[in-house]
Amino acid sequence: MTDLTGVALVGDVGGTNARLSLCNLADGSISTPIIYSATNNDSLESVILKFKQETGQDFKLACIAIACPITGDYIKMTNNPWEFSITSMKASLGLEELLVINDFTAMCMSVTSLNRKALVQIGGGEPDPYAPVAVYGAGTGLGVAHLVHVGDQYIPLPGEGGHVDLAPANMSEDMILMSLRARIGHVSAERVLSGPGLVNLYEAIAMRNERVRPNLKPSDVTSGALSLPCDPDCLEALNTFCKLMGRFGGNLALTMSTFGGVYIAGGVVPRFIEFFKRSKFREAFEDKGRFKEFLQKIPVYVITDTLAGLRGAGATLRQKLGAKL
């Protein structure tokens, strides 16, 4: 194990904003982030320079988590106009180390440093600290990754699991799938398990009931479900979302026997956490026939820490530098 000192830059870059912060390399603690708009700034490099100027901090090490696949040196973001070469930006900023990782790689690595107070457990027992972990989360899209513990290292396994086929389990969900397939063709899990997916669910249900309200936002669906009196189509959409989140999480748990826990990240679920806790999420998670008892033991946690992505970027860098997490 290496004792680390000093600070490093950590970032969490999505389709709309970039959040930059400083990570204390000794203990992994994170400073209050500064948020920069992707539409109001020309490049990631320019906001890093702004951050350096505004904080007055000099740093030679950085780890940036980005919401897009990382397949080589050149990064072109999916829902953000920024694009750059990692090696060119590293040289231009005078950095000794620049790691660029997928945002769900960071979410996986955050599991190694999250405070239990930032987790809401939804059933299951205690996690096995040496068993595989699954992390998935609904936001603008559906992110999926796994984490394994090998020796004294944590190894994140990123992927694009949000784009697997949607798997309905009853007639009502079959009808939703058919409605969405007629509109958009291939229906992935992300088409329902995301902010936009919540709207897709509402529209499929409301069209069946011949009472669609056009141009709803995800927040309109949740507020319609939670208001008194509720909108019945919004309520059915939110209930269906929770059940499908459970089925999808149970599939992840079966795939890698994730007795280390299943973690739900992203900004959607924490907005209605009390509803989620009372929903049929856990019932659907365990509804796997002969493997129900197997899944009953696996804990599920909702991550409520808004700095989790930054903590994961910091953990990734600290481990690379020799720290034991």
C-alpha positions as CSV (number, residue, x, y, z in Angstrom):
1,M,0.0,0.0,0.0
2,T,1.2,3.5,-0.9
3,D,0.5,6.5,1.4
4,L,-0.6,9.3,-0.9
5,T,-0.6,13.1,-0.3
6,G,-1.8,16.1,-2.1
7,V,-4.9,16.7,-4.3
8,A,-6.0,15.6,-7.7
9,L,-8.7,16.8,-10.1
10,V,-11.8,14.6,-10.4
11,G,-14.7,15.2,-12.8
12,D,-18.1,13.8,-13.6
13,V,-19.2,14.9,-17.1
14,G,-22.7,14.2,-18.4
15,G,-24.8,15.4,-21.3
16,T,-25.6,18.8,-19.8
17,N,-23.0,19.7,-17.2
18,A,-19.5,18.9,-16.0
19,R,-18.9,18.8,-12.3
20,L,-15.3,19.3,-11.2
21,S,-13.9,18.8,-7.7
22,L,-10.6,18.2,-5.8
23,C,-9.9,14.8,-4.3
24,N,-7.7,14.5,-1.2
25,L,-5.5,11.7,-2.2
26,A,-4.7,10.7,1.4
27,D,-8.3,9.8,2.3
28,G,-10.4,10.1,-0.9
29,S,-12.5,13.0,0.4
30,I,-14.1,15.3,-2.2
31,S,-14.4,19.1,-2.2
32,T,-17.6,20.9,-3.0
33,P,-17.9,20.6,-6.8
34,I,-18.1,23.5,-9.3
35,I,-20.6,22.9,-12.1
36,Y,-20.0,24.1,-15.7
37,S,-22.5,24.0,-18.5
38,A,-21.6,22.0,-21.6
39,T,-23.5,24.3,-23.8
40,N,-22.0,27.5,-22.4
41,N,-18.3,26.3,-22.7
42,D,-16.4,25.3,-25.7
43,S,-14.5,22.3,-24.3
44,L,-13.7,20.2,-21.3
45,E,-10.2,21.6,-21.4
46,S,-11.5,25.1,-21.1
47,V,-13.6,24.3,-18.0
48,I,-10.6,22.6,-16.4
49,L,-8.6,25.8,-16.9
50,K,-11.5,27.8,-15.4
51,F,-11.6,25.4,-12.4
52,K,-7.9,25.8,-11.9
53,Q,-8.2,29.6,-12.0
54,E,-11.2,29.7,-9.7
55,T,-9.8,27.4,-7.1
56,G,-6.2,28.6,-7.2
57,Q,-5.2,25.0,-7.0
58,D,-2.4,23.4,-9.0
59,F,-2.7,19.7,-9.7
60,K,-0.8,17.2,-11.9
61,L,-3.2,14.3,-11.6
62,A,-6.7,13.9,-12.8
63,C,-9.5,11.3,-13.4
64,I,-12.6,12.3,-15.4
65,A,-15.7,10.1,-15.6
66,I,-17.7,10.7,-18.8
67,A,-21.1,9.5,-19.9
68,C,-20.1,7.7,-23.1
69,P,-18.2,4.6,-24.1
70,I,-14.4,4.9,-23.8
71,T,-12.8,2.9,-26.6
72,G,-9.6,4.7,-27.4
73,D,-7.7,8.0,-27.2
74,Y,-10.3,10.1,-29.0
75,I,-13.5,10.9,-27.0
76,K,-16.6,12.1,-28.7
77,M,-19.5,12.5,-26.3
78,T,-22.9,11.1,-27.1
79,N,-25.2,13.8,-25.7
80,N,-22.7,16.6,-25.4
81,P,-20.9,18.6,-28.1
82,W,-17.4,18.1,-26.5
83,E,-14.8,16.0,-28.1
84,F,-11.0,15.6,-27.4
85,S,-7.9,13.5,-27.5
86,I,-6.9,12.3,-24.1
87,T,-3.1,12.5,-24.9
88,S,-3.4,16.0,-26.4
89,M,-5.4,17.3,-23.5
90,K,-3.0,15.8,-21.0
91,A,-0.1,17.5,-22.7
92,S,-1.9,20.8,-23.0
93,L,-2.8,20.9,-19.3
94,G,0.6,19.8,-18.2
95,L,-0.7,16.7,-16.4
96,E,1.4,13.8,-15.3
97,E,-1.6,11.5,-15.2
98,L,-5.0,11.8,-16.9
99,L,-7.5,8.9,-16.6
100,V,-10.7,9.1,-18.6
101,I,-13.2,6.5,-17.6
102,N,-16.9,5.7,-18.3
103,D,-19.3,7.2,-15.8
104,F,-20.5,3.8,-14.6
105,T,-17.0,2.7,-14.1
106,A,-16.8,5.6,-11.6
107,M,-20.2,4.6,-10.1
108,C,-18.9,1.0,-9.6
109,M,-15.7,2.3,-7.9
110,S,-17.8,4.6,-5.7
111,V,-19.1,1.5,-3.9
112,T,-15.7,1.1,-2.3
113,S,-16.0,4.4,-0.5
114,L,-19.7,5.2,0.0
115,N,-20.9,5.9,3.5
116,R,-23.7,3.5,4.6
117,K,-25.8,6.6,5.4
118,A,-25.8,7.4,1.7
119,L,-27.4,4.0,0.9
120,V,-31.1,3.0,1.2
121,Q,-31.3,-0.8,1.5
122,I,-34.3,-2.5,-0.3
123,G,-34.3,-6.0,1.1
124,G,-31.8,-8.8,1.2
125,G,-29.2,-9.7,3.7
126,E,-25.6,-8.5,4.4
127,P,-23.2,-8.1,1.4
128,D,-20.2,-10.4,0.9
129,P,-17.3,-7.9,0.6
130,Y,-15.4,-10.3,-1.8
131,A,-18.3,-11.2,-4.1
132,P,-19.2,-9.5,-7.4
133,V,-21.3,-6.3,-7.3
134,A,-23.8,-5.0,-9.9
135,V,-24.5,-1.3,-10.4
136,Y,-27.2,0.1,-12.6
137,G,-29.0,3.4,-12.8
138,A,-31.7,5.3,-14.6
139,G,-31.0,8.8,-15.6
140,T,-31.0,10.2,-19.2
141,G,-30.2,6.6,-20.1
142,L,-29.7,3.3,-18.3
143,G,-26.2,2.6,-17.2
144,V,-24.9,-0.8,-16.2
145,A,-21.6,-2.1,-14.9
146,H,-20.2,-4.7,-12.5
147,L,-17.3,-4.7,-10.0
148,V,-15.2,-7.7,-8.9
149,H,-12.6,-8.0,-6.2
150,V,-9.4,-9.7,-7.2
151,G,-6.5,-9.9,-4.7
152,D,-6.3,-6.4,-3.2
153,Q,-7.7,-4.7,-6.3
154,Y,-11.2,-3.7,-7.4
155,I,-11.8,-4.2,-11.1
156,P,-14.7,-2.5,-12.7
157,L,-16.4,-4.1,-15.7
158,P,-18.2,-1.5,-17.8
159,G,-20.6,-2.3,-20.5
160,E,-23.7,-1.2,-22.4
161,G,-26.1,-3.5,-20.6
162,G,-28.9,-0.9,-20.7
163,H,-29.4,-1.7,-24.4
164,V,-30.4,-5.3,-23.9
165,D,-33.9,-6.3,-25.1
166,L,-36.7,-5.4,-22.8
167,A,-38.1,-8.6,-21.1
168,P,-41.8,-8.3,-20.2
169,A,-43.2,-10.8,-17.7
170,N,-47.0,-10.6,-18.0
171,M,-49.8,-9.6,-20.4
172,S,-49.8,-5.9,-19.3
173,E,-46.1,-5.6,-19.9
174,D,-46.5,-7.4,-23.3
175,M,-49.0,-4.8,-24.4
176,I,-46.6,-2.0,-23.4
177,L,-43.8,-3.7,-25.4
178,M,-46.0,-4.0,-28.5
179,S,-47.1,-0.4,-28.3
180,L,-43.5,0.8,-28.0
181,R,-42.2,-1.5,-30.7
182,A,-44.8,-0.1,-33.1
183,R,-43.5,3.4,-32.4
184,I,-39.8,3.0,-32.1
185,G,-38.8,-0.5,-33.4
186,H,-36.2,-2.1,-31.2
187,V,-37.2,-1.7,-27.5
188,S,-34.3,-1.9,-25.2
189,A,-34.5,-1.8,-21.4
190,E,-33.3,1.8,-21.5
191,R,-36.5,2.7,-23.5
192,V,-38.4,2.3,-20.2
193,L,-35.9,2.4,-17.4
194,S,-34.7,6.0,-17.7
195,G,-36.2,9.5,-17.4
196,P,-37.4,9.5,-21.0
197,G,-38.4,5.8,-20.5
198,L,-40.8,6.9,-17.8
199,V,-42.6,9.1,-20.3
200,N,-42.6,6.2,-22.8
201,L,-44.3,4.0,-20.2
202,Y,-46.9,6.7,-19.5
203,E,-47.7,7.2,-23.2
204,A,-48.1,3.5,-23.9
205,I,-50.5,3.1,-20.9
206,A,-52.4,6.3,-21.6
207,M,-52.8,5.4,-25.3
208,R,-54.3,2.1,-24.3
209,N,-56.7,4.0,-22.1
210,E,-57.4,6.6,-24.7
211,R,-56.5,9.6,-22.5
212,V,-52.9,10.7,-23.4
213,R,-51.8,14.1,-22.2
214,P,-49.1,15.3,-24.7
215,N,-45.6,16.7,-24.0
216,L,-45.2,15.4,-20.4
217,K,-41.8,15.4,-18.8
218,P,-40.5,12.7,-16.5
219,S,-41.2,15.0,-13.5
220,D,-44.8,15.4,-14.7
221,V,-45.2,11.6,-14.6
222,T,-43.8,11.2,-11.1
223,S,-45.8,14.2,-9.7
224,G,-48.9,12.9,-11.4
225,A,-48.4,9.5,-9.7
226,L,-47.7,11.0,-6.3
227,S,-50.3,13.8,-6.2
228,L,-53.7,13.5,-4.4
229,P,-55.8,12.7,-6.3
230,C,-53.3,10.9,-8.5
231,D,-53.4,10.6,-12.3
232,P,-54.2,6.8,-12.7
233,D,-52.0,6.5,-15.9
234,C,-49.1,8.2,-14.2
235,L,-49.5,5.9,-11.2
236,E,-49.5,2.8,-13.4
237,A,-46.5,4.0,-15.3
238,L,-44.5,4.6,-12.0
239,N,-45.6,1.2,-10.6
240,T,-44.6,-0.5,-13.8
241,F,-41.2,1.3,-13.8
242,C,-40.5,0.0,-10.3
243,K,-41.4,-3.5,-11.2
244,L,-39.3,-3.5,-14.4
245,M,-36.4,-2.0,-12.4
246,G,-36.7,-5.0,-10.1
247,R,-36.8,-7.6,-12.9
248,F,-33.8,-6.0,-14.6
249,G,-31.8,-5.9,-11.3
250,G,-32.7,-9.5,-10.6
251,N,-31.3,-10.4,-14.1
252,L,-28.0,-8.7,-13.3
253,A,-27.8,-10.4,-9.9
254,L,-28.3,-13.8,-11.5
255,T,-25.8,-13.2,-14.3
256,M,-22.8,-12.7,-12.0
257,S,-24.1,-14.0,-8.6
258,T,-23.7,-10.5,-7.1
259,F,-23.7,-11.4,-3.4
260,G,-21.6,-8.2,-3.0
261,G,-24.9,-6.3,-3.6
262,V,-26.8,-4.7,-6.4
263,Y,-26.6,-0.9,-6.3
264,I,-29.1,1.5,-8.0
265,A,-27.5,4.8,-9.1
266,G,-28.8,7.6,-11.3
267,G,-31.0,10.6,-10.6
268,V,-34.4,9.1,-11.2
269,V,-35.1,6.7,-8.3
270,P,-34.0,8.9,-5.4
271,R,-36.7,11.4,-6.4
272,F,-39.4,9.1,-5.3
273,I,-37.5,6.9,-2.8
274,E,-40.4,6.4,-0.4
275,F,-42.7,5.2,-3.2
276,F,-39.9,2.9,-4.5
277,K,-39.5,1.3,-1.1
278,R,-43.2,0.5,-0.9
279,S,-43.4,-0.6,-4.5
280,K,-43.2,-4.2,-5.9
281,F,-39.6,-3.6,-6.9
282,R,-38.3,-6.2,-4.5
283,E,-41.0,-8.7,-5.3
284,A,-40.1,-8.4,-9.0
285,F,-36.4,-8.6,-8.2
286,E,-36.9,-12.0,-6.6
287,D,-39.5,-13.3,-9.0
288,K,-37.2,-15.8,-10.8
289,G,-39.0,-19.1,-10.3
290,R,-36.6,-21.7,-8.8
291,F,-34.0,-19.0,-8.0
292,K,-36.2,-16.9,-5.8
293,E,-34.5,-18.2,-2.6
294,F,-31.1,-17.5,-4.2
295,L,-32.0,-13.9,-4.9
296,Q,-33.6,-13.3,-1.5
297,K,-30.2,-13.2,0.1
298,I,-28.8,-10.5,-2.2
299,P,-29.1,-6.9,-0.9
300,V,-30.1,-4.0,-3.1
301,Y,-29.1,-0.4,-2.3
302,V,-30.2,2.9,-3.7
303,I,-27.3,5.3,-3.8
304,T,-28.4,8.8,-2.6
305,D,-25.0,10.4,-2.5
306,T,-25.0,13.0,-5.3
307,L,-21.2,13.0,-5.2
308,A,-20.9,9.3,-5.9
309,G,-19.5,9.7,-9.4
310,L,-16.8,12.0,-8.2
311,R,-15.9,9.7,-5.3
312,G,-15.6,6.8,-7.8
313,A,-13.3,8.8,-10.0
314,G,-11.2,9.6,-7.0
315,A,-11.2,5.9,-5.9
316,T,-10.1,4.8,-9.4
317,L,-7.2,7.2,-9.4
318,R,-6.1,6.5,-5.8
319,Q,-6.1,2.7,-6.5
320,K,-4.0,3.2,-9.7
321,L,-1.5,5.3,-7.6
322,G,-1.2,2.4,-5.1
323,A,-3.7,3.1,-2.4
324,K,-5.6,0.2,-0.9
325,L,-9.3,0.9,-1.0
